[in-house]
Amino acid sequence: MIRSLRAQLALWHGGLLAVMLILLASLIYIALRQVLSSLADAALQDYADTTARNIAAAIYQAETLAPQRKQSPKERNIVDKGVVTDYWKTATSWGRFVQVDDPLGFPVALSDTLKTDHFRDQPELRNRILSHQERVTFETLTGKDSVPYPMRVVTVPVELGARIPFLVRVGAPVEGVEEAIARVQTLLLVLTPSIFVIALAGGWILVGRSLKPVDEMTRAALSIESRRLDVRLVPPRTDDEIGRLASALNEMIARLDRSFRQTERFTADASHELKTPLTTIRGEAEVALMGDLAPEKVRATLHSIVEETERLSEIVNNLLLLSRADADQIRLKHEPVALDQIAMQAFEPMERLAHRKTITLDIAAMEEITVSGDGLWLHQLITNLIHNAINYTPEGGEVTLSLVRDAELAVLKVWDTGPGIPPEHLPYIFDRFYRVDSGRSRDQGGSGLGLNIARWVVESHRGTLTAESTPGEGATFTVRIPAIHDK
């Protein structure tokens, strides 16, 4: 089995070309044979018609000048033969194969070329003309038909009104036509394979040149590894199929590069996030084991271990959740839910958390809006956004929630009066474990996965989640989800 694409394309090209050349040569041969035969038959018929008209004119003239008495058929036949003989003597320039037969098929006059051999009578053709079934007949005679070599013969009647006294038969050797056709056939037999070989060689070269960039891109692609995803393929041109293929491959490599970098960063961040509480738990446990501690210190140590364990459990749960989301293993419900009620359910427990941190949690607007989605995950979304705002708002600050309808969308906003987010960090705040250095450190709580989960929930509801911020003036998170018209 041929595995080379170049060889396969060349063979397909050669096979199609061979079929087309054979069909073209066959059509040329058939058409040429028909044209030459038609031209030869037309020339023969024209010459035979001219001879028949001349004989008919001579007979008519002789009958007109003859005495006005009624002649018997025998006498008239004798006179007609004499007229034909006299006419024949004057037609000494005839160099063709011409023969005049009477209605019984006997030759009356022969050209010099038929003195030794004449055309054999064909009763069937002669009777069709005499009975007016046909006016002109063509036949091909061979050497067995009283002629020296194959010949094309046309037979036409000498017409005097309804009477046919004679038949004119004119022949021409078919050697000229056959010789011309044979030459064309030889030429086609030589040119067809030659053109095929030349075209096949040219196709092989052209296919090789066309696939050369593919070979170069293949070698470049083989050199790309997970540590060298910054390498890109360089196409020879950008406006053809190979150029578009190279662009698509470069885009794929870029996506893989981002994915690998994100995976590496995620792995490093996850390891660090898991390492911190584990180190804390181990340290607290070692301190408790070093000696006798007062009951109060033991309780404080155990309380610290419990907090770190809860934080570690939260990180693990969020990682499992995101892993299932990436694997498309979470199926969200899509049913009508009152988003305003879900927002209020998430608002109430967060209000108590904000009160403990002496932060004001308020509602700016709360319209009744119905959306199609999963109530549990929408509750988680709003909880994450409010909890994130409370975590990064200093004491005495404010966090505000609003829900309004904007045309076909339900718009939910959460904004705070915290330190804000620098512009260079805004494009990355929804990445996993991403933290802003200024004002948003790990000490303020959280695992760095809440906003990433929030974005996944919004996108799963065919919505968008955006963030806007001015350093020193707080941050605003906006959720836009398609709303359902209330009936």
Phi, psi and omega per residue, in radians:
M1 nan 2.289 -3.110
I2 -1.365 2.136 -3.111
R3 -1.793 -0.283 -3.121
S4 -1.291 2.193 3.101
L5 -1.117 -0.632 3.119
R6 -1.082 -0.788 3.130
A7 -1.160 -0.699 3.125
Q8 -1.100 -0.794 3.126
L9 -1.112 -0.720 3.136
A10 -1.123 -0.718 3.128
L11 -1.173 -0.751 3.076
W12 -1.072 -0.765 3.104
H13 -1.070 -0.776 3.141
G14 -1.149 -0.725 3.127
G15 -1.098 -0.822 3.111
L16 -1.106 -0.706 3.134
L17 -1.129 -0.705 3.129
A18 -1.094 -0.766 3.116
V19 -1.071 -0.789 -3.123
M20 -1.125 -0.714 3.139
L21 -1.156 -0.722 3.127
I22 -1.124 -0.756 3.102
L23 -1.099 -0.753 -3.138
L24 -1.121 -0.783 3.131
A25 -1.105 -0.705 3.121
S26 -1.120 -0.747 3.116
L27 -1.120 -0.728 3.111
I28 -1.093 -0.760 -3.124
Y29 -1.106 -0.831 -3.114
I30 -1.136 -0.774 -3.128
A31 -1.121 -0.733 -3.137
L32 -1.130 -0.726 3.113
R33 -1.071 -0.759 -3.140
Q34 -1.153 -0.732 -3.123
V35 -1.134 -0.837 -3.123
L36 -1.117 -0.729 3.125
S37 -1.135 -0.702 3.127
S38 -1.134 -0.743 3.129
L39 -1.126 -0.742 3.126
A40 -1.113 -0.761 3.112
D41 -1.117 -0.679 3.130
A42 -1.131 -0.713 3.120
A43 -1.152 -0.721 3.107
L44 -1.093 -0.805 -3.116
Q45 -1.113 -0.718 3.131
D46 -1.071 -0.764 3.133
Y47 -1.155 -0.716 3.131
A48 -1.143 -0.718 3.111
D49 -1.099 -0.717 3.124
T50 -1.098 -0.781 3.133
T51 -1.116 -0.733 3.137
A52 -1.119 -0.703 3.135
R53 -1.154 -0.698 3.125
N54 -1.114 -0.741 3.113
I55 -1.137 -0.751 3.120
A56 -1.082 -0.674 3.123
A57 -1.157 -0.703 3.137
A58 -1.139 -0.740 3.124
I59 -1.129 -0.757 -3.134
Y60 -1.093 -0.678 3.134
Q61 -1.176 -0.716 3.134
A62 -1.129 -0.729 3.133
E63 -1.182 -0.543 -3.138
T64 -1.244 -0.669 -3.123
L65 -1.464 -0.232 -3.121
A66 -1.239 2.817 3.116
P67 -1.020 2.510 -3.095
Q68 -1.405 1.314 3.031
R69 -2.412 2.681 -3.090
K70 -1.323 2.197 3.139
Q71 -1.773 2.547 3.051
S72 -1.302 2.769 3.114
P73 -0.956 -0.636 -3.132
K74 -1.167 -0.779 3.134
E75 -1.119 -0.721 -3.134
R76 -1.127 -0.643 3.128
N77 -1.142 -0.660 3.133
I78 -1.168 -0.732 3.141
V79 -1.134 -0.749 -3.127
D80 -1.078 -0.724 3.131
K81 -1.122 -0.659 3.115
G82 -1.152 -0.681 3.113
V83 -1.106 -0.746 3.140
V84 -1.101 -0.697 3.136
T85 -1.134 -0.751 3.115
D86 -1.119 -0.714 3.130
Y87 -1.132 -0.659 -3.114
W88 -1.096 -0.615 -3.114
K89 -1.162 -0.523 3.141
T90 -1.424 -0.276 -3.090
A91 -1.695 0.958 -3.082
T92 -1.296 -0.206 -3.110
S93 -1.437 -0.030 -3.124
W94 -1.182 2.131 3.059
G95 -2.011 0.122 -3.133
R96 -1.623 3.045 3.073
F97 -1.549 1.702 -3.065
V98 -2.138 2.384 3.132
Q99 -2.489 2.367 3.106
V100 -1.961 2.146 -3.139
D101 -1.944 2.644 3.029
D102 -1.491 3.065 -3.095
P103 -1.071 -0.306 3.112
L104 -1.555 -0.065 3.093
G105 1.635 0.139 3.124
F106 -1.569 2.390 3.132
P107 -1.133 2.321 3.087
V108 -1.778 -0.647 -3.139
A109 -2.567 2.515 -3.117
L110 -2.324 2.475 3.025
S111 -1.274 2.900 -3.105
D112 -1.042 -0.497 -3.119
T113 -1.274 -0.212 -3.130
L114 -2.047 0.387 -3.132
K115 -1.154 -0.641 -3.108
T116 -1.583 -0.675 -3.138
D117 -2.287 2.341 3.137
H118 -2.115 2.998 -3.133
F119 -1.244 2.339 3.103
R120 -1.290 2.525 -3.112
D121 -1.160 2.451 3.086
Q122 -2.084 1.543 -3.030
P123 -0.979 -0.684 -3.092
E124 -1.113 -0.812 3.119
L125 -1.159 -0.705 -3.118
R126 -1.103 -0.720 -3.126
N127 -1.186 -0.591 3.118
R128 -1.155 -0.611 3.123
I129 -1.299 -0.775 -3.109
L130 -1.127 -0.515 3.112
S131 -1.554 0.143 3.096
H132 1.111 0.388 3.049
Q133 -1.289 -0.639 3.091
E134 -2.407 2.656 3.093
R135 -1.754 -0.561 -3.090
V136 -2.296 2.383 3.054
T137 -2.285 2.559 3.090
F138 -2.105 2.548 3.105
E139 -2.628 2.719 3.084
T140 -2.013 2.007 -3.108
L141 -1.729 2.505 3.091
T142 -1.846 -3.061 -3.140
G143 -1.116 -0.280 3.124
K144 -1.415 -0.161 -3.073
D145 -1.746 0.702 3.074
S146 1.104 0.499 3.052
V147 -2.249 2.692 -3.040
P148 -1.222 -0.486 -3.107
Y149 -2.723 2.928 -3.096
P150 -0.943 2.417 -3.028
M151 -2.596 2.534 3.052
R152 -1.689 2.150 -3.021
V153 -2.141 2.367 3.051
V154 -2.025 2.448 -3.133
T155 -2.121 2.212 3.100
V156 -2.299 2.665 -3.117
P157 -1.524 2.662 2.921
V158 -1.600 1.934 -2.973
E159 -1.799 2.201 3.009
L160 -2.161 1.495 -3.019
G161 1.228 -2.174 3.087
A162 -1.592 -0.090 -3.087
R163 -1.583 2.425 3.087
I164 -2.100 1.644 -3.109
P165 -1.357 -0.480 -3.063
F166 -2.543 2.851 3.025
L167 -2.124 2.281 3.109
V168 -1.761 2.215 -3.136
R169 -2.105 2.101 -3.116
V170 -2.092 2.297 -3.124
G171 -2.173 2.774 3.070
A172 -2.548 2.374 3.130
P173 -1.054 2.469 3.124
V174 -1.511 0.030 -3.094
E175 -1.098 -0.647 -3.125
G176 -1.116 -0.816 3.122
V177 -1.148 -0.790 -3.136
E178 -1.111 -0.632 3.128
E179 -1.160 -0.736 3.104
A180 -1.111 -0.743 3.127
I181 -1.141 -0.673 3.125
A182 -1.121 -0.677 3.112
R183 -1.134 -0.759 3.106
V184 -1.110 -0.688 3.127
Q185 -1.086 -0.759 3.104
T186 -1.091 -0.730 3.136
L187 -1.090 -0.732 3.126
L188 -1.165 -0.668 3.128
L189 -1.152 -0.471 3.114
V190 -1.496 -0.783 -3.053
L191 -1.254 -0.671 -3.069
T192 -1.042 -0.912 3.095
P193 -1.124 -0.614 -3.132
S194 -1.115 -0.822 3.115
I195 -1.089 -0.662 3.134
F196 -1.098 -0.810 -3.127
V197 -1.121 -0.775 -3.139
I198 -1.100 -0.802 -3.133
A199 -1.143 -0.653 3.125
L200 -1.138 -0.749 3.103
A201 -1.136 -0.736 3.096
G202 -1.108 -0.703 3.101
G203 -1.106 -0.694 3.106
W204 -1.065 -0.750 3.140
I205 -1.184 -0.784 -3.115
L206 -1.129 -0.722 3.111
V207 -1.114 -0.690 3.107
G208 -1.087 -0.744 3.103
R209 -1.162 -0.667 -3.130
S210 -1.172 -0.615 -3.099
L211 -1.563 -0.098 3.125
K212 -1.043 -0.777 3.079
P213 -1.066 -0.562 3.111
V214 -1.137 -0.717 3.089
D215 -1.086 -0.726 3.141
E216 -1.139 -0.731 3.109
M217 -1.163 -0.577 3.106
T218 -1.114 -0.794 3.115
R219 -1.103 -0.701 3.123
A220 -1.154 -0.690 3.137
A221 -1.150 -0.650 3.125
L222 -1.155 -0.425 -3.131
S223 -1.458 -0.157 -3.117
I224 -1.468 2.229 3.097
E225 -2.177 3.095 -3.130
S226 -1.090 -0.418 3.122
R227 -1.609 -0.072 -3.114
R228 -2.258 0.774 -3.137
L229 -1.376 0.027 3.057
D230 -1.470 -0.132 3.124
V231 -1.340 2.440 3.135
R232 -2.190 2.652 3.108
L233 -1.395 2.463 -3.135
V234 -1.954 1.809 3.134
P235 -1.319 2.653 3.098
P236 -1.145 -0.615 3.105
R237 -2.448 2.777 -3.100
T238 -1.946 -0.018 -3.054
D239 -1.917 0.231 3.103
D240 -2.115 -3.090 -3.066
E241 -1.093 -0.703 -3.131
I242 -1.176 -0.662 3.088
G243 -1.105 -0.725 3.099
R244 -1.168 -0.631 3.078
L245 -1.097 -0.767 3.127
A246 -1.106 -0.686 3.113
S247 -1.121 -0.733 3.116
A248 -1.109 -0.726 3.119
L249 -1.142 -0.682 3.104
N250 -1.110 -0.695 3.089
E251 -1.129 -0.690 3.105
M252 -1.120 -0.741 3.133
I253 -1.121 -0.664 3.115
A254 -1.115 -0.726 3.098
R255 -1.128 -0.700 3.090
L256 -1.110 -0.679 3.127
D257 -1.079 -0.808 3.114
R258 -1.112 -0.686 -3.137
S259 -1.132 -0.766 3.128
F260 -1.102 -0.757 -3.135
R261 -1.146 -0.701 3.111
Q262 -1.137 -0.684 3.115
T263 -1.135 -0.759 3.118
E264 -1.089 -0.776 3.134
R265 -1.144 -0.709 3.130
F266 -1.098 -0.743 3.140
T267 -1.102 -0.770 -3.137
A268 -1.144 -0.761 -3.135
D269 -1.163 -0.737 3.133
A270 -1.086 -0.725 3.117
S271 -1.081 -0.735 -3.138
H272 -1.172 -0.737 -3.138
E273 -1.114 -0.667 3.134
L274 -1.334 -0.526 -3.108
K275 -1.207 -0.651 -3.074
T276 -1.063 -0.952 3.127
P277 -1.152 -0.585 3.103
L278 -1.126 -0.712 3.108
T279 -1.122 -0.718 3.124
T280 -1.107 -0.793 -3.139
I281 -1.068 -0.766 -3.139
R282 -1.123 -0.736 -3.137
G283 -1.103 -0.779 3.126
E284 -1.093 -0.712 -3.141
A285 -1.152 -0.686 3.133
E286 -1.153 -0.668 3.106
V287 -1.112 -0.702 -3.132
A288 -1.164 -0.483 -3.106
L289 -1.544 -0.170 -3.046
M290 -1.272 -0.447 -3.121
G291 -3.036 -3.036 3.126
D292 -1.338 2.184 3.113
L293 -1.989 2.651 3.092
A294 -1.152 2.648 -3.124
P295 -0.960 -0.625 -3.134
E296 -1.119 -0.729 3.139
K297 -1.200 -0.602 3.090
V298 -1.106 -0.774 3.126
R299 -1.109 -0.685 3.128
A300 -1.138 -0.691 3.125
T301 -1.134 -0.797 3.124
L302 -1.109 -0.659 3.100
H303 -1.093 -0.708 3.113
S304 -1.146 -0.689 3.122
I305 -1.121 -0.722 3.124
V306 -1.087 -0.754 3.139
E307 -1.083 -0.783 3.131
E308 -1.156 -0.623 3.096
T309 -1.139 -0.715 3.095
E310 -1.107 -0.732 3.107
R311 -1.108 -0.739 3.112
L312 -1.113 -0.716 3.125
S313 -1.120 -0.683 3.106
E314 -1.090 -0.765 3.132
I315 -1.078 -0.797 -3.119
V316 -1.105 -0.752 3.133
N317 -1.092 -0.753 3.122
N318 -1.137 -0.682 3.100
L319 -1.110 -0.746 3.101
L320 -1.101 -0.697 3.124
L321 -1.083 -0.817 -3.132
L322 -1.168 -0.624 3.103
S323 -1.114 -0.749 3.103
R324 -1.152 -0.649 3.106
A325 -1.145 -0.736 3.109
D326 -1.103 -0.602 -3.140
A327 -1.488 0.089 3.119
D328 0.991 0.744 -3.139
Q329 -1.771 -0.008 3.140
I330 -1.831 2.178 3.140
R331 -1.883 1.939 3.120
L332 -1.476 2.547 3.045
K333 -1.346 2.646 3.054
H334 -2.291 1.540 -3.128
E335 -2.384 2.728 -3.137
P336 -1.090 2.193 3.101
V337 -2.356 2.586 3.104
A338 -1.465 1.839 -3.082
L339 -1.156 -0.541 3.134
D340 -1.149 -0.678 3.115
Q341 -1.176 -0.702 3.107
I342 -1.111 -0.681 3.129
A343 -1.112 -0.696 3.126
M344 -1.198 -0.642 3.105
Q345 -1.127 -0.621 3.096
A346 -1.365 -0.476 -3.080
F347 -1.219 -0.705 -2.991
E348 -1.087 -0.892 3.125
P349 -1.163 -0.561 3.107
M350 -1.192 -0.470 3.112
E351 -1.113 -0.684 3.114
R352 -1.164 -0.700 3.099
L353 -1.100 -0.741 3.133
A354 -1.131 -0.635 3.131
H355 -1.115 -0.681 3.118
R356 -1.108 -0.523 3.133
K357 -1.673 0.225 -3.115
T358 0.908 0.774 3.084
I359 -1.996 2.418 3.127
T360 -1.502 2.136 3.089
L361 -1.944 2.068 -2.998
D362 -2.276 2.860 3.084
I363 -2.037 2.138 3.141
A364 -1.472 -0.709 3.134
A365 -2.736 2.561 -3.135
M366 -2.583 1.589 3.132
E367 -1.568 2.671 3.099
E368 -1.389 1.970 -3.072
I369 -2.358 2.380 3.093
T370 -1.918 2.338 3.095
V371 -2.220 2.888 3.054
S372 -1.730 1.999 -3.102
G373 -3.103 -2.902 -3.122
D374 -1.834 2.023 -3.065
G375 -1.057 -0.690 -3.103
L376 -1.113 -0.771 -3.108
W377 -1.297 -0.571 3.049
L378 -1.154 -0.635 3.047
H379 -1.082 -0.753 3.112
Q380 -1.099 -0.684 3.126
L381 -1.044 -0.925 -3.090
I382 -1.134 -0.677 3.112
T383 -1.068 -0.768 -3.137
N384 -1.090 -0.735 -3.103
L385 -1.168 -0.761 -3.140
I386 -1.190 -0.738 3.141
H387 -1.095 -0.695 3.112
N388 -1.106 -0.738 -3.139
A389 -1.144 -0.689 3.136
I390 -1.162 -0.710 -3.107
N391 -1.063 -0.615 -3.023
Y392 -1.894 0.353 3.037
T393 -1.926 2.222 -3.118
P394 -1.205 2.897 3.136
E395 -1.033 2.441 -3.123
G396 1.511 -0.048 -3.138
G397 -1.442 -3.057 -3.105
E398 -2.302 2.515 3.014
V399 -2.220 2.267 -3.039
T400 -2.170 2.468 3.125
L401 -2.101 2.447 3.068
S402 -2.542 2.627 3.100
L403 -2.465 2.037 -3.133
V404 -2.384 2.848 3.069
R405 -1.712 2.358 3.074
D406 -2.250 1.668 -3.089
A407 1.052 -1.974 -3.088
E408 -1.673 0.166 -3.030
L409 -2.092 2.579 2.926
A410 -1.694 2.093 -3.055
V411 -1.910 2.018 3.111
L412 -1.972 2.254 -3.118
K413 -2.201 2.507 3.028
V414 -2.305 2.077 3.111
W415 -2.299 2.712 -3.073
D416 -2.331 3.070 3.110
T417 -1.974 0.563 -3.115
G418 -1.366 -2.854 -3.076
P419 -1.259 -0.205 -3.130
G420 1.436 3.128 -3.100
I421 -2.166 2.217 3.096
P422 -1.052 2.553 -3.084
P423 -1.002 -0.601 -3.094
E424 -1.221 -0.252 -3.130
H425 -1.720 -0.255 -3.065
L426 -1.020 -0.724 -3.119
P427 -1.135 -0.236 -3.000
Y428 -2.020 0.016 -3.003
I429 -1.216 -0.309 3.116
F430 -1.593 0.007 3.081
D431 -1.299 2.726 -3.103
R432 -1.230 2.321 3.110
F433 1.141 0.202 -3.125
Y434 -1.374 2.342 3.134
R435 -2.301 2.488 3.068
V436 -1.507 2.261 -3.089
D437 -1.097 -0.700 -3.046
S438 -1.512 1.926 3.003
G439 1.401 -0.069 -3.092
R440 -2.354 1.250 -3.102
S441 -1.672 2.998 -3.129
R442 -1.149 -0.436 -3.103
D443 -1.166 -0.341 -3.131
Q444 -1.423 0.013 3.058
G445 1.738 3.070 3.136
G446 1.501 2.784 -3.113
S447 -1.843 -0.026 -3.100
G448 1.377 0.245 -3.122
L449 -2.045 -0.149 -3.058
G450 -1.087 -0.816 -3.125
L451 -1.189 -0.587 3.101
N452 -1.143 -0.714 3.085
I453 -1.153 -0.696 3.123
A454 -1.064 -0.748 3.124
R455 -1.114 -0.699 3.122
W456 -1.095 -0.716 3.133
V457 -1.106 -0.781 -3.128
V458 -1.107 -0.809 -3.127
E459 -1.147 -0.550 3.091
S460 -1.197 -0.346 3.084
H461 -1.760 0.366 3.098
R462 1.020 0.638 -3.138
G463 -2.097 -2.992 3.137
T464 -2.313 2.601 3.087
L465 -2.236 2.113 -3.118
T466 -2.217 2.800 3.133
A467 -2.285 2.417 3.073
E468 -2.307 2.493 -3.092
S469 -2.793 2.586 2.977
T470 -2.165 2.112 -3.105
P471 -0.893 2.287 -3.140
G472 1.511 -0.137 -3.100
E473 -2.132 0.204 3.090
G474 1.600 -3.096 -3.104
A475 -2.332 2.655 3.124
T476 -2.218 2.196 3.072
F477 -1.905 2.248 -3.054
T478 -2.130 2.225 3.096
V479 -1.940 2.279 3.079
R480 -2.155 2.068 -3.106
I481 -2.258 2.424 3.104
P482 -1.006 2.309 -3.126
A483 -1.715 2.813 3.105
I484 -1.857 2.362 3.106
H485 -1.215 2.279 3.077
D486 -1.334 2.324 -3.135
K487 -1.426 nan nan
